[in-house]
Each structure stands twice: as structure tokens, then as C-alpha cells.
């Protein structure tokens, strides 16, 4: 699971993997709860490894995801995009 916390709720964000847009579906669930924006890989596999980016307006932050094995999944938290 990847998550990012914005300083204001209701922002339009887009998720990318290796520069290509990620869409909500059965393999990947995209959601938000207030200021928290979440991308969850439902059944992560080796092909899900890569660079994930979340963009809001002209601001973005990225994280590298490495898949070691199915029991090694951990939550990844992005830094805050906006400072209060």
C-alpha cells in the first residue's frame, strides 16, 4: 500500500507507475480519505515493482517499490506534498 497525505482534502491527484498512469481496477485500488490518498496493490507480484509517483497540480513525489516475496509486503508512506 502506498499513501500520501496532502494538507487539504478534495484535491485531484493522479498515480503513475514508471511514468504510465495507474487506473483503479481489480489489481490496484485507488482511494482517498480526507487528506490521505491511497494506492493499494491487491495481489502484488514481481511485475508491480517500479517507481510510483503521485501528482497533484504541478507537485509530485515518488517512491521506488521493490517486491521481495509475497510475505515481505510493507506499507510505504510518501512525504507530505504540501506544508501548512
N, C-alpha and C positions, 0 to 999 in steps of 0.2 A: 504494500500500500504506500502510495506517495501522497503527501499532503503539503499544502501551502496555506498560510494564514495571511490574509490581507487586512489592512487597517479599516476598511469599510466594506460592509456587505453589499450584495447586489451587483457586483462588477461582472462584466462579460470577460471570461477567460477562455483560453484555448490550450489544450495539451498537445505536445508533439513528441514523437519518438524518432530519433535520428533525422530530424528535420521534416518528417511527414506527420500530418495531422492525425491525432488519435480520436476515434469516434466511440461513443458509448455503444456497447453491444454485449454479447454473451461472454466474450473473452476479457473484456475490460469494462468496468463500471465507473462512470464519472458522476460525481455528486458534489453538492455543497451544503453546508450547514452554517448559515450566517456568514462569518468571515473565513471559514475553513473550506477549502476546495480540495477534493479528494479524487485520486485516480487509483482504482483497485484492480490488480491483475487477478482474475478469479482462479485460474489454474496456471500459474507461472511455469514457463518452460524455458529452455536454453535460448530459444529464438526471441524471447522477451527482453533479453539483456540488451543494453544500449544506453544512449543518452536521452533522458527525458527532460523536457522543458515545459514550463507553464508561462504563458504570456498574457499580460493584461495591458491594454493600450500599447505603449512603446517600451514597457518594462518587462523584463523576463528574468527567470532564474532556472538553473539546470542542475541535474544530478545524474551521476552515472550509476546504472543498475547492473549488478553482477549476479548471475544465478549460479550458485554453487551446487545446490541439490534441493529437493523438494522440502526437506526438513530445516533448511537454513534460511527460510524467508523471514525478513525483519521489516519493521515499519521504518520508512525513510521520511524525515521531515525537512522540507525546504526552509530556507530563511525567509523572513518576512519581506514582502515586496515593498511595503510602504511603512514609513516610520510615522508615528502620530505627531 
